[in-house]
Amino acid sequence: MSNEIDIQRNFWNSEADAFEKIYSQDKSKLSTFLDRLFRKDMYERLAFTMKNCEPVDRRTFLDVGCGNGLYSIALCKKGAARVVGLDISPVMIERCKQSAQRECMEDRVHFVLTDLLEYDADSTFDISYAIGLFDYISNPLPVLKKMRQLTKDRAIMAFPRFWTWRAPVRKVRLKIKGCPVFFYTKKRIARLTQDAGFASLKVTRVGKLHCVVAYSGNRASG
Ligand SMILES: C[S@@+](CC[C@H](N)C(=O)[O-])C[C@H]1O[C@@H](n2cnc3c(N)ncnc32)[C@H](O)[C@@H]1O
């Protein structure tokens, strides 16, 4: 596992700039066009997460694998009482901290340089979410168990779908870059979330992703 963390840390340290540009669209017209075409899921999973975090006001959130902190800052702007973002990449966490400072939100948003499994939480959260994380986790069950343990109401997660044309292409492309990537069937997600202790599940197909809301108590099925 620690070898995996090292690989991920190095990968995301070097990709931080390129990753941020996908959101900011600070690119050539051609690259922006290609991102809109091939990375549409990234914008759609953001919309899915924000919708399923409602109502945001006065709630607390845990952002696992927070990247450059875009989601955490957005939730703070919507009135979240407290957001904690975790990431293993020092470059990403530094960017998060700069954003929080720029937006004068350091009293409500905190960014911690840690793997979730090592995170020593001092409280639980109304909602946790992990977006663009399970793609890079070879053993997701301990991560899901820890999310369940820290989540009072619901966890929101995006899993890349197994049966898509893009999965093998992405597998090869990221392998060349030295970054393993993993894909999921709906059946496996159901089993994993159940084994992690979530009571019920809502799975929505969003492009090449399964976007999931897993409830700590009995709420939904499908
Ligand atoms: C694709 S980025 C997603 C960032 C953000 N969630 C988003 O969607 O904008 C994946 C992030 O997960 C982080 N990450 C990977 N493995 C992790 C782990 N075990 N614990 C915490 N963060 C991790 C990486 O450093 C990277 O910043």
The ligand as an ORCA input file, in Angstrom:
! r2SCAN-3c Opt
* xyz 0 1
  C      -8.002     12.958    -10.000
  S      -7.476     13.843     -8.575
  C      -9.096     14.324     -8.009
  C      -9.094     15.599     -7.216
  C     -10.466     16.116     -6.791
  N     -11.187     15.154     -5.989
  C     -11.294     16.496     -7.999
  O     -12.094     15.668     -8.457
  O     -11.135     17.613     -8.491
  C      -7.055     12.550     -7.416
  C      -6.431     13.064     -6.127
  O      -6.441     11.999     -5.177
  C      -5.245     12.056     -4.426
  N      -5.027     10.727     -3.836
  C      -4.669      9.582     -4.462
  N      -4.608      8.570     -3.561
  C      -4.938      9.109     -2.345
  C      -5.080      8.581     -1.034
  N      -4.862      7.304     -0.782
  N      -5.452      9.420     -0.033
  C      -5.690     10.728     -0.273
  N      -5.558     11.285     -1.505
  C      -5.202     10.483     -2.525
  C      -4.193     12.484     -5.434
  O      -3.052     13.033     -4.821
  C      -4.982     13.492     -6.288
  O      -4.798     14.802     -5.833
*
